[in-house]
Amino acid sequence: MLTYPFQYKRASSVADAVALLAEGGKALSGGHSLIPSMKLRLSSPDTLVDVGRLTELKGITIDGNELVIGAGTTHGDIASSALVKQHLPMFAEGASQIGDPAVRNRGTIGGALAHADPSADWPAMILAADATLVMQSARGSRSVKASEFFTGMFSTALAEDELLTQIRVPVEAGVRMTYLKFAQPASRYALVGCAVAKSATGQVRVAFSGVADTPFRDTAVEQQLASGQPAGAAASGQPIMSDHYASEEYRQHLANVYLGRALAAIA
């Protein structure tokens, strides 16, 4: 299926990119999410602003007690990063499960988060890791906690004229974490993805992708664990998705199974 006519502009810098976004452009990074949605007419920007070659958006560094991942960093680079494996192994583990080698070598963490597919892998991981997302526009820079970033199905706190530039994740000594998913065999998207992080003090964060129309922290389970109780049913009170891949009942069952497996992995 062909897309409709549109303008293509390649940004020369982040400053150039945000200026073009202020004129109504739409950021294009790896293209694995945006281009298919344009072909299906689910998205119809008049101008694509290519940020895929901006070195300012790439790379993984340590800044104080935070691991900083550029939004233009590919899934493959995150999966193979020694820094990520040392400080945030869940991200390396999760990134290695995304799609296939072609997707991992082209798709970016920022593009995936901005697209906010409810069955994508990154949302659950950044929620469990208590990450902060940094966004840039012509008006300046602002930061949003992961818990406030996802606002609905394919919807985020990212304004139309903003560019996601960094994902900043606290580096916690002694933290244990894991990301497990039941993948749809063809696309490798998560029918259910469960990310769990347990701090050295015993605080547990639990997050899901693929279960509801918006990725979420399972605060009910977190509160049960914090009070010394065993975890109850996963996704309590959430509107469970149902589609031709999995019924509501089956997703609920998978959420319970993968919650149990993830908690066992970090025990």
Secondary structure as GFF3:
##gff-version 3
##sequence-region A 1 267
A	DSSP	beta_strand	7	10	.	.	.	ID=ss1
A	DSSP	alpha_helix	14	22	.	.	.	ID=ss2
A	DSSP	beta_strand	26	28	.	.	.	ID=ss3
A	DSSP	alpha_helix	34	39	.	.	.	ID=ss4
A	DSSP	beta_strand	47	50	.	.	.	ID=ss5
A	DSSP	three_ten_helix	55	57	.	.	.	ID=ss6
A	DSSP	beta_strand	60	63	.	.	.	ID=ss7
A	DSSP	beta_strand	66	70	.	.	.	ID=ss8
A	DSSP	alpha_helix	75	80	.	.	.	ID=ss9
A	DSSP	alpha_helix	82	87	.	.	.	ID=ss10
A	DSSP	alpha_helix	89	95	.	.	.	ID=ss11
A	DSSP	alpha_helix	101	106	.	.	.	ID=ss12
A	DSSP	alpha_helix	109	115	.	.	.	ID=ss13
A	DSSP	alpha_helix	122	128	.	.	.	ID=ss14
A	DSSP	beta_strand	132	137	.	.	.	ID=ss15
A	DSSP	beta_strand	140	145	.	.	.	ID=ss16
A	DSSP	alpha_helix	146	149	.	.	.	ID=ss17
A	DSSP	beta_strand	150	152	.	.	.	ID=ss18
A	DSSP	beta_strand	155	156	.	.	.	ID=ss19
A	DSSP	beta_strand	163	170	.	.	.	ID=ss20
A	DSSP	beta_strand	176	183	.	.	.	ID=ss21
A	DSSP	beta_strand	190	198	.	.	.	ID=ss22
A	DSSP	beta_strand	204	209	.	.	.	ID=ss23
A	DSSP	beta_strand	216	217	.	.	.	ID=ss24
A	DSSP	alpha_helix	219	226	.	.	.	ID=ss25
A	DSSP	alpha_helix	248	265	.	.	.	ID=ss26
###
